[in-house]
Amino acid sequence: MTTHYDKWKTFAPLGLIGTGLGASLIGHAATMKAKGAPTWTWIAAGTVSLAVFNAGLCVFGEAVKHRTLHELGQE
């Protein structure tokens, strides 16, 4: 069985990457809107970017949970 520490080592970087990617995509969607792209394109890009950003936060939250459980198990 995978320990909490091993799960934390996997989820933490993935969560940070997902959050960063989502934030970058949000900026891209905002730039599309500012440049006058068709409404449906920047709305679709914004929706996808928010989904990626929130997924990254969820994965990072899972990493925090596993790190906490690991630390509590050390005591």
N, CA, C and O atoms as a Tripos MOL2 file, in Angstrom:
@<TRIPOS>MOLECULE
protein
  300   299    75     0     0
PROTEIN
NO_CHARGES

@<TRIPOS>ATOM
      1 N           0.8420   -1.1890    0.0000 N.3       1 MET1
      2 CA          0.0000    0.0000    0.0000 C.3       1 MET1
      3 C           0.8850    1.2490    0.0000 C.2       1 MET1
      4 O           1.9060    1.3040    0.6850 O.2       1 MET1
      5 N           0.4810    2.2240   -0.7640 N.am      2 THR2
      6 CA          1.2300    3.4700   -0.8440 C.3       2 THR2
      7 C           1.0310    4.2700    0.4370 C.2       2 THR2
      8 O          -0.0880    4.3970    0.9350 O.2       2 THR2
      9 N           2.1190    4.8030    0.9580 N.am      3 THR3
     10 CA          2.0160    5.5900    2.1830 C.3       3 THR3
     11 C           1.5080    6.9930    1.8690 C.2       3 THR3
     12 O           1.4750    7.4200    0.7150 O.2       3 THR3
     13 N           1.1160    7.6940    2.9240 N.am      4 HIS4
     14 CA          0.6480    9.0610    2.7520 C.3       4 HIS4
     15 C           1.7660    9.9490    2.1970 C.2       4 HIS4
     16 O           1.5110   10.8570    1.4050 O.2       4 HIS4
     17 N           2.9860    9.6830    2.6130 N.am      5 TYR5
     18 CA          4.1100   10.4970    2.1420 C.3       5 TYR5
     19 C           4.3120   10.3300    0.6340 C.2       5 TYR5
     20 O           4.5780   11.3030   -0.0720 O.2       5 TYR5
     21 N           4.1860    9.1090    0.1510 N.am      6 ASP6
     22 CA          4.3310    8.8630   -1.2900 C.3       6 ASP6
     23 C           3.2250    9.5410   -2.0880 C.2       6 ASP6
     24 O           3.4720   10.0770   -3.1680 O.2       6 ASP6
     25 N           2.0140    9.5180   -1.5610 N.am      7 LYS7
     26 CA          0.9070   10.2090   -2.2410 C.3       7 LYS7
     27 C           1.1500   11.7060   -2.2560 C.2       7 LYS7
     28 O           0.8900   12.3720   -3.2580 O.2       7 LYS7
     29 N           1.6530   12.2420   -1.1350 N.am      8 TRP8
     30 CA          1.9440   13.6730   -1.0690 C.3       8 TRP8
     31 C           2.9950   14.0530   -2.1130 C.2       8 TRP8
     32 O           2.8590   15.0710   -2.7910 O.2       8 TRP8
     33 N           4.0530   13.2280   -2.2440 N.am      9 LYS9
     34 CA          5.1090   13.5200   -3.2200 C.3       9 LYS9
     35 C           4.5840   13.5230   -4.6480 C.2       9 LYS9
     36 O           5.1480   14.2000   -5.5070 O.2       9 LYS9
     37 N           3.5320   12.7920   -4.9150 N.am     10 THR10
     38 CA          2.9400   12.7650   -6.2540 C.3      10 THR10
     39 C           1.9520   13.9090   -6.4590 C.2      10 THR10
     40 O           1.9970   14.6100   -7.4700 O.2      10 THR10
     41 N           1.0560   14.0890   -5.4850 N.am     11 PHE11
     42 CA         -0.0280   15.0630   -5.6540 C.3      11 PHE11
     43 C           0.4270   16.5100   -5.5630 C.2      11 PHE11
     44 O          -0.1070   17.3610   -6.2740 O.2      11 PHE11
     45 N           1.3940   16.8140   -4.7100 N.am     12 ALA12
     46 CA          1.8050   18.2130   -4.5200 C.3      12 ALA12
     47 C           2.3190   18.8410   -5.8190 C.2      12 ALA12
     48 O           1.8310   19.9050   -6.2010 O.2      12 ALA12
     49 N           3.2830   18.2270   -6.5130 N.am     13 PRO13
     50 CA          3.7310   18.8470   -7.7650 C.3      13 PRO13
     51 C           2.6410   18.8930   -8.8380 C.2      13 PRO13
     52 O           2.5360   19.8680   -9.5820 O.2      13 PRO13
     53 N           1.8340   17.8360   -8.9130 N.am     14 LEU14
     54 CA          0.7560   17.8280   -9.9110 C.3      14 LEU14
     55 C          -0.2570   18.9320   -9.6290 C.2      14 LEU14
     56 O          -0.7480   19.5780  -10.5550 O.2      14 LEU14
     57 N          -0.5690   19.1470   -8.3630 N.am     15 GLY15
     58 CA         -1.4970   20.2130   -8.0030 C.3      15 GLY15
     59 C          -0.9400   21.5880   -8.3330 C.2      15 GLY15
     60 O          -1.6640   22.4540   -8.8240 O.2      15 GLY15
     61 N           0.3400   21.7870   -8.0640 N.am     16 LEU16
     62 CA          0.9640   23.0690   -8.3790 C.3      16 LEU16
     63 C           1.0280   23.3050   -9.8810 C.2      16 LEU16
     64 O           0.8010   24.4210  -10.3490 O.2      16 LEU16
     65 N           1.3340   22.2660  -10.6300 N.am     17 ILE17
     66 CA          1.3780   22.3870  -12.0900 C.3      17 ILE17
     67 C          -0.0210   22.6950  -12.6350 C.2      17 ILE17
     68 O          -0.1780   23.5640  -13.4920 O.2      17 ILE17
     69 N          -1.0250   21.9850  -12.1390 N.am     18 GLY18
     70 CA         -2.3970   22.2180  -12.6000 C.3      18 GLY18
     71 C          -2.8860   23.6170  -12.2710 C.2      18 GLY18
     72 O          -3.5410   24.2600  -13.0930 O.2      18 GLY18
     73 N          -2.5720   24.0900  -11.0760 N.am     19 THR19
     74 CA         -2.9870   25.4370  -10.6730 C.3      19 THR19
     75 C          -2.2920   26.4880  -11.5290 C.2      19 THR19
     76 O          -2.9220   27.4420  -11.9860 O.2      19 THR19
     77 N          -1.0030   26.3110  -11.7430 N.am     20 GLY20
     78 CA         -0.2610   27.2620  -12.5790 C.3      20 GLY20
     79 C          -0.7370   27.2610  -14.0200 C.2      20 GLY20
     80 O          -0.8790   28.3160  -14.6380 O.2      20 GLY20
     81 N          -0.9810   26.0750  -14.5510 N.am     21 LEU21
     82 CA         -1.4780   25.9790  -15.9200 C.3      21 LEU21
     83 C          -2.8420   26.6420  -16.0450 C.2      21 LEU21
     84 O          -3.0950   27.3810  -16.9960 O.2      21 LEU21
     85 N          -3.7170   26.3780  -15.0870 N.am     22 GLY22
     86 CA         -5.0450   26.9860  -15.1170 C.3      22 GLY22
     87 C          -4.9720   28.5050  -15.0490 C.2      22 GLY22
     88 O          -5.7090   29.1950  -15.7540 O.2      22 GLY22
     89 N          -4.0820   29.0340  -14.1990 N.am     23 ALA23
     90 CA         -3.9250   30.4860  -14.0930 C.3      23 ALA23
     91 C          -3.4220   31.0750  -15.4080 C.2      23 ALA23
     92 O          -3.8770   32.1370  -15.8330 O.2      23 ALA23
     93 N          -2.4950   30.3910  -16.0410 N.am     24 SER24
     94 CA         -1.9890   30.8620  -17.3340 C.3      24 SER24
     95 C          -3.0760   30.8500  -18.3930 C.2      24 SER24
     96 O          -3.1750   31.7700  -19.2040 O.2      24 SER24
     97 N          -3.8930   29.8000  -18.3830 N.am     25 LEU25
     98 CA         -4.9800   29.7110  -19.3520 C.3      25 LEU25
     99 C          -6.0400   30.7840  -19.1140 C.2      25 LEU25
    100 O          -6.6560   31.2750  -20.0600 O.2      25 LEU25
    101 N          -6.2540   31.1480  -17.8370 N.am     26 ILE26
    102 CA         -7.1930   32.2340  -17.5350 C.3      26 ILE26
    103 C          -6.6880   33.5260  -18.1760 C.2      26 ILE26
    104 O          -7.4620   34.2780  -18.7680 O.2      26 ILE26
    105 N          -5.3880   33.7750  -18.0510 N.am     27 GLY27
    106 CA         -4.7980   34.9580  -18.6820 C.3      27 GLY27
    107 C          -4.9400   34.9310  -20.1870 C.2      27 GLY27
    108 O          -5.1950   35.9580  -20.8160 O.2      27 GLY27
    109 N          -4.7740   33.7460  -20.7640 N.am     28 HIS28
    110 CA         -4.9250   33.6080  -22.2130 C.3      28 HIS28
    111 C          -6.3670   33.9180  -22.6440 C.2      28 HIS28
    112 O          -6.5840   34.6020  -23.6440 O.2      28 HIS28
    113 N          -7.3380   33.4170  -21.8920 N.am     29 ALA29
    114 CA         -8.7480   33.6910  -22.2200 C.3      29 ALA29
    115 C          -9.0510   35.1830  -22.0850 C.2      29 ALA29
    116 O          -9.7960   35.7420  -22.8900 O.2      29 ALA29
    117 N          -8.4730   35.8250  -21.0690 N.am     30 ALA30
    118 CA         -8.6840   37.2650  -20.9050 C.3      30 ALA30
    119 C          -8.0760   38.0470  -22.0550 C.2      30 ALA30
    120 O          -8.6440   39.0350  -22.5210 O.2      30 ALA30
    121 N          -6.9100   37.5930  -22.5110 N.am     31 THR31
    122 CA         -6.2680   38.2470  -23.6540 C.3      31 THR31
    123 C          -7.1090   38.0710  -24.9220 C.2      31 THR31
    124 O          -7.2300   38.9970  -25.7240 O.2      31 THR31
    125 N          -7.6840   36.8880  -25.0960 N.am     32 MET32
    126 CA         -8.5480   36.6490  -26.2420 C.3      32 MET32
    127 C          -9.7360   37.6180  -26.2320 C.2      32 MET32
    128 O         -10.1020   38.1760  -27.2670 O.2      32 MET32
    129 N         -10.3270   37.8080  -25.0630 N.am     33 LYS33
    130 CA        -11.4660   38.7190  -24.9510 C.3      33 LYS33
    131 C         -11.0320   40.1450  -25.2620 C.2      33 LYS33
    132 O         -11.7280   40.8700  -25.9740 O.2      33 LYS33
    133 N          -9.8810   40.5470  -24.7270 N.am     34 ALA34
    134 CA         -9.4030   41.9200  -24.9280 C.3      34 ALA34
    135 C          -9.0860   42.2020  -26.3990 C.2      34 ALA34
    136 O          -9.2210   43.3360  -26.8580 O.2      34 ALA34
    137 N          -8.6650   41.1770  -27.1310 N.am     35 LYS35
    138 CA         -8.3310   41.3510  -28.5420 C.3      35 LYS35
    139 C          -9.5550   41.2490  -29.4450 C.2      35 LYS35
    140 O          -9.4380   41.3710  -30.6650 O.2      35 LYS35
    141 N         -10.7240   41.0270  -28.8560 N.am     36 GLY36
    142 CA        -11.9520   41.0140  -29.6480 C.3      36 GLY36
    143 C         -12.2620   39.6960  -30.3220 C.2      36 GLY36
    144 O         -12.9360   39.6670  -31.3520 O.2      36 GLY36
    145 N         -11.7770   38.6000  -29.7500 N.am     37 ALA37
    146 CA        -12.0880   37.2810  -30.3130 C.3      37 ALA37
    147 C         -13.5940   37.0280  -30.2040 C.2      37 ALA37
    148 O         -14.2600   37.6190  -29.3540 O.2      37 ALA37
    149 N         -14.1240   36.1630  -31.0480 N.am     38 PRO38
    150 CA        -15.5540   35.8340  -30.9450 C.3      38 PRO38
    151 C         -15.9050   35.3630  -29.5280 C.2      38 PRO38
    152 O         -15.1160   34.6860  -28.8700 O.2      38 PRO38
    153 N         -17.0800   35.7300  -29.0880 N.am     39 THR39
    154 CA        -17.4930   35.4750  -27.7060 C.3      39 THR39
    155 C         -17.3770   34.0080  -27.3280 C.2      39 THR39
    156 O         -16.8620   33.6870  -26.2570 O.2      39 THR39
    157 N         -17.8410   33.1230  -28.1800 N.am     40 TRP40
    158 CA        -17.8380   31.7040  -27.8290 C.3      40 TRP40
    159 C         -16.4230   31.1750  -27.6210 C.2      40 TRP40
    160 O         -16.2350   30.2480  -26.8330 O.2      40 TRP40
    161 N         -15.4190   31.7340  -28.3020 N.am     41 THR41
    162 CA        -14.0620   31.2040  -28.1500 C.3      41 THR41
    163 C         -13.4640   31.5620  -26.7930 C.2      41 THR41
    164 O         -12.8720   30.7050  -26.1360 O.2      41 THR41
    165 N         -13.6110   32.8240  -26.3620 N.am     42 TRP42
    166 CA        -13.0130   33.1610  -25.0750 C.3      42 TRP42
    167 C         -13.8230   32.6220  -23.9060 C.2      42 TRP42
    168 O         -13.2760   32.3820  -22.8300 O.2      42 TRP42
    169 N         -15.1430   32.4260  -24.1100 N.am     43 ILE43
    170 CA        -15.9450   31.8050  -23.0540 C.3      43 ILE43
    171 C         -15.5520   30.3330  -22.9000 C.2      43 ILE43
    172 O         -15.4110   29.8390  -21.7810 O.2      43 ILE43
    173 N         -15.3790   29.6430  -24.0140 N.am     44 ALA44
    174 CA        -14.9570   28.2400  -23.9550 C.3      44 ALA44
    175 C         -13.5700   28.1240  -23.3260 C.2      44 ALA44
    176 O         -13.3350   27.2660  -22.4750 O.2      44 ALA44
    177 N         -12.6570   28.9940  -23.7520 N.am     45 ALA45
    178 CA        -11.3000   28.9600  -23.1900 C.3      45 ALA45
    179 C         -11.3290   29.2880  -21.7030 C.2      45 ALA45
    180 O         -10.6070   28.6660  -20.9230 O.2      45 ALA45
    181 N         -12.1390   30.2440  -21.2990 N.am     46 GLY46
    182 CA        -12.2430   30.5990  -19.8890 C.3      46 GLY46
    183 C         -12.8340   29.4820  -19.0480 C.2      46 GLY46
    184 O         -12.3940   29.2410  -17.9250 O.2      46 GLY46
    185 N         -13.8310   28.8040  -19.5930 N.am     47 THR47
    186 CA        -14.4450   27.7000  -18.8740 C.3      47 THR47
    187 C         -13.4600   26.5580  -18.6630 C.2      47 THR47
    188 O         -13.3640   26.0060  -17.5670 O.2      47 THR47
    189 N         -12.7340   26.2080  -19.7080 N.am     48 VAL48
    190 CA        -11.7300   25.1490  -19.5990 C.3      48 VAL48
    191 C         -10.6360   25.5580  -18.6120 C.2      48 VAL48
    192 O         -10.1900   24.7500  -17.7960 O.2      48 VAL48
    193 N         -10.2110   26.8160  -18.6940 N.am     49 SER49
    194 CA         -9.1380   27.2660  -17.8130 C.3      49 SER49
    195 C          -9.5650   27.2450  -16.3510 C.2      49 SER49
    196 O          -8.7680   26.8860  -15.4840 O.2      49 SER49
    197 N         -10.7960   27.6200  -16.0650 N.am     50 LEU50
    198 CA        -11.2760   27.5620  -14.6830 C.3      50 LEU50
    199 C         -11.3900   26.1220  -14.1950 C.2      50 LEU50
    200 O         -11.1300   25.8410  -13.0260 O.2      50 LEU50
    201 N         -11.7750   25.2160  -15.0750 N.am     51 ALA51
    202 CA        -11.8390   23.7980  -14.7050 C.3      51 ALA51
    203 C         -10.4450   23.2590  -14.3780 C.2      51 ALA51
    204 O         -10.2750   22.5230  -13.4060 O.2      51 ALA51
    205 N          -9.4520   23.6240  -15.1860 N.am     52 VAL52
    206 CA         -8.0780   23.1780  -14.9330 C.3      52 VAL52
    207 C          -7.5610   23.7810  -13.6330 C.2      52 VAL52
    208 O          -6.9410   23.0820  -12.8310 O.2      52 VAL52
    209 N          -7.8060   25.0610  -13.4170 N.am     53 PHE53
    210 CA         -7.3630   25.7350  -12.2040 C.3      53 PHE53
    211 C          -7.9620   25.0790  -10.9640 C.2      53 PHE53
    212 O          -7.2490   24.7910  -10.0030 O.2      53 PHE53
    213 N          -9.2770   24.8420  -10.9860 N.am     54 ASN54
    214 CA         -9.9400   24.2250   -9.8370 C.3      54 ASN54
    215 C          -9.5010   22.7800   -9.6170 C.2      54 ASN54
    216 O          -9.3910   22.3320   -8.4760 O.2      54 ASN54
    217 N          -9.2530   22.0580  -10.6910 N.am     55 ALA55
    218 CA         -8.7430   20.6920  -10.5490 C.3      55 ALA55
    219 C          -7.3660   20.7060   -9.8920 C.2      55 ALA55
    220 O          -7.0650   19.8630   -9.0480 O.2      55 ALA55
    221 N          -6.5360   21.6660  -10.2820 N.am     56 GLY56
    222 CA         -5.2220   21.7970   -9.6530 C.3      56 GLY56
    223 C          -5.3390   22.0760   -8.1650 C.2      56 GLY56
    224 O          -4.5910   21.5130   -7.3660 O.2      56 GLY56
    225 N          -6.2740   22.9440   -7.7850 N.am     57 LEU57
    226 CA         -6.4910   23.2250   -6.3670 C.3      57 LEU57
    227 C          -6.9630   21.9780   -5.6140 C.2      57 LEU57
    228 O          -6.5470   21.7320   -4.4820 O.2      57 LEU57
    229 N          -7.8240   21.2070   -6.2480 N.am     58 CYS58
    230 CA         -8.3140   19.9750   -5.6150 C.3      58 CYS58
    231 C          -7.1850   18.9700   -5.4040 C.2      58 CYS58
    232 O          -7.0870   18.3540   -4.3420 O.2      58 CYS58
    233 N          -6.3490   18.8070   -6.3990 N.am     59 VAL59
    234 CA         -5.2300   17.8680   -6.2790 C.3      59 VAL59
    235 C          -4.2550   18.3520   -5.2040 C.2      59 VAL59
    236 O          -3.7550   17.5520   -4.4140 O.2      59 VAL59
    237 N          -3.9840   19.6590   -5.1740 N.am     60 PHE60
    238 CA         -3.0930   20.1870   -4.1550 C.3      60 PHE60
    239 C          -3.6990   20.0280   -2.7580 C.2      60 PHE60
    240 O          -2.9840   19.7260   -1.8030 O.2      60 PHE60
    241 N          -5.0070   20.2280   -2.6380 N.am     61 GLY61
    242 CA         -5.6830   20.0010   -1.3600 C.3      61 GLY61
    243 C          -5.5560   18.5580   -0.9020 C.2      61 GLY61
    244 O          -5.3910   18.2900    0.2880 O.2      61 GLY61
    245 N          -5.6330   17.6410   -1.8340 N.am     62 GLU62
    246 CA         -5.4420   16.2250   -1.5160 C.3      62 GLU62
    247 C          -4.0160   15.9840   -1.0250 C.2      62 GLU62
    248 O          -3.7990   15.1830   -0.1150 O.2      62 GLU62
    249 N          -3.0540   16.6680   -1.6160 N.am     63 ALA63
    250 CA         -1.6660   16.5500   -1.1710 C.3      63 ALA63
    251 C          -1.5170   17.0540    0.2620 C.2      63 ALA63
    252 O          -0.8320   16.4300    1.0720 O.2      63 ALA63
    253 N          -2.1480   18.1640    0.5720 N.am     64 VAL64
    254 CA         -2.0860   18.7070    1.9320 C.3      64 VAL64
    255 C          -2.6880   17.7110    2.9210 C.2      64 VAL64
    256 O          -2.1560   17.5190    4.0150 O.2      64 VAL64
    257 N          -3.7890   17.0820    2.5370 N.am     65 LYS65
    258 CA         -4.4260   16.0870    3.4030 C.3      65 LYS65
    259 C          -3.4730   14.9330    3.6970 C.2      65 LYS65
    260 O          -3.3340   14.5160    4.8470 O.2      65 LYS65
    261 N          -2.8230   14.4210    2.6640 N.am     66 HIS66
    262 CA         -1.9320   13.2840    2.8580 C.3      66 HIS66
    263 C          -0.6810   13.6670    3.6420 C.2      66 HIS66
    264 O          -0.1640   12.8620    4.4160 O.2      66 HIS66
    265 N          -0.1940   14.8890    3.4470 N.am     67 ARG67
    266 CA          0.9700   15.3270    4.2280 C.3      67 ARG67
    267 C           0.5780   15.4490    5.7030 C.2      67 ARG67
    268 O           1.3580   15.0860    6.5840 O.2      67 ARG67
    269 N          -0.6140   15.9530    5.9720 N.am     68 THR68
    270 CA         -1.0770   16.0850    7.3500 C.3      68 THR68
    271 C          -1.2250   14.7120    8.0020 C.2      68 THR68
    272 O          -0.8120   14.5070    9.1430 O.2      68 THR68
    273 N          -1.8150   13.7810    7.2670 N.am     69 LEU69
    274 CA         -1.9620   12.4220    7.8040 C.3      69 LEU69
    275 C          -0.5980   11.7770    8.0440 C.2      69 LEU69
    276 O          -0.4190   11.0450    9.0170 O.2      69 LEU69
    277 N           0.3450   12.0440    7.1750 N.am     70 HIS70
    278 CA          1.7110   11.5330    7.3660 C.3      70 HIS70
    279 C           2.3270   12.1070    8.6330 C.2      70 HIS70
    280 O           2.8970   11.3750    9.4430 O.2      70 HIS70
    281 N           2.2070   13.4270    8.8020 N.am     71 GLU71
    282 CA          2.7760   14.0800    9.9790 C.3      71 GLU71
    283 C           2.1170   13.5840   11.2690 C.2      71 GLU71
    284 O           2.8000   13.3780   12.2720 O.2      71 GLU71
    285 N           0.8070   13.3940   11.2480 N.am     72 LEU72
    286 CA          0.1130   12.8920   12.4290 C.3      72 LEU72
    287 C           0.5250   11.4620   12.7490 C.2      72 LEU72
    288 O           0.5730   11.0770   13.9180 O.2      72 LEU72
    289 N           0.8210   10.6780   11.7290 N.am     73 GLY73
    290 CA          1.2650    9.3050   11.9430 C.3      73 GLY73
    291 C           2.6800    9.2230   12.5000 C.2      73 GLY73
    292 O           3.0640    8.1950   13.0580 O.2      73 GLY73
    293 N           3.4540   10.2800   12.3590 N.am     74 GLN74
    294 CA          4.8350   10.3100   12.8540 C.3      74 GLN74
    295 C           4.8890   10.4620   14.3690 C.2      74 GLN74
    296 O           5.8800   10.0980   15.0030 O.2      74 GLN74
    297 N           3.8210   11.0000   14.9400 N.am     75 GLU75
    298 CA          3.8450   11.2980   16.3770 C.3      75 GLU75
    299 C           3.6780   10.0760   17.2310 C.2      75 GLU75
    300 O           3.6780   10.1760   18.4580 O.2      75 GLU75
@<TRIPOS>BOND
     1     1     2 1
     2     2     3 1
     3     3     4 2
     4     3     5 am
     5     5     6 1
     6     6     7 1
     7     7     8 2
     8     7     9 am
     9     9    10 1
    10    10    11 1
    11    11    12 2
    12    11    13 am
    13    13    14 1
    14    14    15 1
    15    15    16 2
    16    15    17 am
    17    17    18 1
    18    18    19 1
    19    19    20 2
    20    19    21 am
    21    21    22 1
    22    22    23 1
    23    23    24 2
    24    23    25 am
    25    25    26 1
    26    26    27 1
    27    27    28 2
    28    27    29 am
    29    29    30 1
    30    30    31 1
    31    31    32 2
    32    31    33 am
    33    33    34 1
    34    34    35 1
    35    35    36 2
    36    35    37 am
    37    37    38 1
    38    38    39 1
    39    39    40 2
    40    39    41 am
    41    41    42 1
    42    42    43 1
    43    43    44 2
    44    43    45 am
    45    45    46 1
    46    46    47 1
    47    47    48 2
    48    47    49 am
    49    49    50 1
    50    50    51 1
    51    51    52 2
    52    51    53 am
    53    53    54 1
    54    54    55 1
    55    55    56 2
    56    55    57 am
    57    57    58 1
    58    58    59 1
    59    59    60 2
    60    59    61 am
    61    61    62 1
    62    62    63 1
    63    63    64 2
    64    63    65 am
    65    65    66 1
    66    66    67 1
    67    67    68 2
    68    67    69 am
    69    69    70 1
    70    70    71 1
    71    71    72 2
    72    71    73 am
    73    73    74 1
    74    74    75 1
    75    75    76 2
    76    75    77 am
    77    77    78 1
    78    78    79 1
    79    79    80 2
    80    79    81 am
    81    81    82 1
    82    82    83 1
    83    83    84 2
    84    83    85 am
    85    85    86 1
    86    86    87 1
    87    87    88 2
    88    87    89 am
    89    89    90 1
    90    90    91 1
    91    91    92 2
    92    91    93 am
    93    93    94 1
    94    94    95 1
    95    95    96 2
    96    95    97 am
    97    97    98 1
    98    98    99 1
    99    99   100 2
   100    99   101 am
   101   101   102 1
   102   102   103 1
   103   103   104 2
   104   103   105 am
   105   105   106 1
   106   106   107 1
   107   107   108 2
   108   107   109 am
   109   109   110 1
   110   110   111 1
   111   111   112 2
   112   111   113 am
   113   113   114 1
   114   114   115 1
   115   115   116 2
   116   115   117 am
   117   117   118 1
   118   118   119 1
   119   119   120 2
   120   119   121 am
   121   121   122 1
   122   122   123 1
   123   123   124 2
   124   123   125 am
   125   125   126 1
   126   126   127 1
   127   127   128 2
   128   127   129 am
   129   129   130 1
   130   130   131 1
   131   131   132 2
   132   131   133 am
   133   133   134 1
   134   134   135 1
   135   135   136 2
   136   135   137 am
   137   137   138 1
   138   138   139 1
   139   139   140 2
   140   139   141 am
   141   141   142 1
   142   142   143 1
   143   143   144 2
   144   143   145 am
   145   145   146 1
   146   146   147 1
   147   147   148 2
   148   147   149 am
   149   149   150 1
   150   150   151 1
   151   151   152 2
   152   151   153 am
   153   153   154 1
   154   154   155 1
   155   155   156 2
   156   155   157 am
   157   157   158 1
   158   158   159 1
   159   159   160 2
   160   159   161 am
   161   161   162 1
   162   162   163 1
   163   163   164 2
   164   163   165 am
   165   165   166 1
   166   166   167 1
   167   167   168 2
   168   167   169 am
   169   169   170 1
   170   170   171 1
   171   171   172 2
   172   171   173 am
   173   173   174 1
   174   174   175 1
   175   175   176 2
   176   175   177 am
   177   177   178 1
   178   178   179 1
   179   179   180 2
   180   179   181 am
   181   181   182 1
   182   182   183 1
   183   183   184 2
   184   183   185 am
   185   185   186 1
   186   186   187 1
   187   187   188 2
   188   187   189 am
   189   189   190 1
   190   190   191 1
   191   191   192 2
   192   191   193 am
   193   193   194 1
   194   194   195 1
   195   195   196 2
   196   195   197 am
   197   197   198 1
   198   198   199 1
   199   199   200 2
   200   199   201 am
   201   201   202 1
   202   202   203 1
   203   203   204 2
   204   203   205 am
   205   205   206 1
   206   206   207 1
   207   207   208 2
   208   207   209 am
   209   209   210 1
   210   210   211 1
   211   211   212 2
   212   211   213 am
   213   213   214 1
   214   214   215 1
   215   215   216 2
   216   215   217 am
   217   217   218 1
   218   218   219 1
   219   219   220 2
   220   219   221 am
   221   221   222 1
   222   222   223 1
   223   223   224 2
   224   223   225 am
   225   225   226 1
   226   226   227 1
   227   227   228 2
   228   227   229 am
   229   229   230 1
   230   230   231 1
   231   231   232 2
   232   231   233 am
   233   233   234 1
   234   234   235 1
   235   235   236 2
   236   235   237 am
   237   237   238 1
   238   238   239 1
   239   239   240 2
   240   239   241 am
   241   241   242 1
   242   242   243 1
   243   243   244 2
   244   243   245 am
   245   245   246 1
   246   246   247 1
   247   247   248 2
   248   247   249 am
   249   249   250 1
   250   250   251 1
   251   251   252 2
   252   251   253 am
   253   253   254 1
   254   254   255 1
   255   255   256 2
   256   255   257 am
   257   257   258 1
   258   258   259 1
   259   259   260 2
   260   259   261 am
   261   261   262 1
   262   262   263 1
   263   263   264 2
   264   263   265 am
   265   265   266 1
   266   266   267 1
   267   267   268 2
   268   267   269 am
   269   269   270 1
   270   270   271 1
   271   271   272 2
   272   271   273 am
   273   273   274 1
   274   274   275 1
   275   275   276 2
   276   275   277 am
   277   277   278 1
   278   278   279 1
   279   279   280 2
   280   279   281 am
   281   281   282 1
   282   282   283 1
   283   283   284 2
   284   283   285 am
   285   285   286 1
   286   286   287 1
   287   287   288 2
   288   287   289 am
   289   289   290 1
   290   290   291 1
   291   291   292 2
   292   291   293 am
   293   293   294 1
   294   294   295 1
   295   295   296 2
   296   295   297 am
   297   297   298 1
   298   298   299 1
   299   299   300 2
@<TRIPOS>SUBSTRUCTURE
     1 MET1         2 RESIDUE 1 A MET
     2 THR2         6 RESIDUE 1 A THR
     3 THR3        10 RESIDUE 1 A THR
     4 HIS4        14 RESIDUE 1 A HIS
     5 TYR5        18 RESIDUE 1 A TYR
     6 ASP6        22 RESIDUE 1 A ASP
     7 LYS7        26 RESIDUE 1 A LYS
     8 TRP8        30 RESIDUE 1 A TRP
     9 LYS9        34 RESIDUE 1 A LYS
    10 THR10       38 RESIDUE 1 A THR
    11 PHE11       42 RESIDUE 1 A PHE
    12 ALA12       46 RESIDUE 1 A ALA
    13 PRO13       50 RESIDUE 1 A PRO
    14 LEU14       54 RESIDUE 1 A LEU
    15 GLY15       58 RESIDUE 1 A GLY
    16 LEU16       62 RESIDUE 1 A LEU
    17 ILE17       66 RESIDUE 1 A ILE
    18 GLY18       70 RESIDUE 1 A GLY
    19 THR19       74 RESIDUE 1 A THR
    20 GLY20       78 RESIDUE 1 A GLY
    21 LEU21       82 RESIDUE 1 A LEU
    22 GLY22       86 RESIDUE 1 A GLY
    23 ALA23       90 RESIDUE 1 A ALA
    24 SER24       94 RESIDUE 1 A SER
    25 LEU25       98 RESIDUE 1 A LEU
    26 ILE26      102 RESIDUE 1 A ILE
    27 GLY27      106 RESIDUE 1 A GLY
    28 HIS28      110 RESIDUE 1 A HIS
    29 ALA29      114 RESIDUE 1 A ALA
    30 ALA30      118 RESIDUE 1 A ALA
    31 THR31      122 RESIDUE 1 A THR
    32 MET32      126 RESIDUE 1 A MET
    33 LYS33      130 RESIDUE 1 A LYS
    34 ALA34      134 RESIDUE 1 A ALA
    35 LYS35      138 RESIDUE 1 A LYS
    36 GLY36      142 RESIDUE 1 A GLY
    37 ALA37      146 RESIDUE 1 A ALA
    38 PRO38      150 RESIDUE 1 A PRO
    39 THR39      154 RESIDUE 1 A THR
    40 TRP40      158 RESIDUE 1 A TRP
    41 THR41      162 RESIDUE 1 A THR
    42 TRP42      166 RESIDUE 1 A TRP
    43 ILE43      170 RESIDUE 1 A ILE
    44 ALA44      174 RESIDUE 1 A ALA
    45 ALA45      178 RESIDUE 1 A ALA
    46 GLY46      182 RESIDUE 1 A GLY
    47 THR47      186 RESIDUE 1 A THR
    48 VAL48      190 RESIDUE 1 A VAL
    49 SER49      194 RESIDUE 1 A SER
    50 LEU50      198 RESIDUE 1 A LEU
    51 ALA51      202 RESIDUE 1 A ALA
    52 VAL52      206 RESIDUE 1 A VAL
    53 PHE53      210 RESIDUE 1 A PHE
    54 ASN54      214 RESIDUE 1 A ASN
    55 ALA55      218 RESIDUE 1 A ALA
    56 GLY56      222 RESIDUE 1 A GLY
    57 LEU57      226 RESIDUE 1 A LEU
    58 CYS58      230 RESIDUE 1 A CYS
    59 VAL59      234 RESIDUE 1 A VAL
    60 PHE60      238 RESIDUE 1 A PHE
    61 GLY61      242 RESIDUE 1 A GLY
    62 GLU62      246 RESIDUE 1 A GLU
    63 ALA63      250 RESIDUE 1 A ALA
    64 VAL64      254 RESIDUE 1 A VAL
    65 LYS65      258 RESIDUE 1 A LYS
    66 HIS66      262 RESIDUE 1 A HIS
    67 ARG67      266 RESIDUE 1 A ARG
    68 THR68      270 RESIDUE 1 A THR
    69 LEU69      274 RESIDUE 1 A LEU
    70 HIS70      278 RESIDUE 1 A HIS
    71 GLU71      282 RESIDUE 1 A GLU
    72 LEU72      286 RESIDUE 1 A LEU
    73 GLY73      290 RESIDUE 1 A GLY
    74 GLN74      294 RESIDUE 1 A GLN
    75 GLU75      298 RESIDUE 1 A GLU
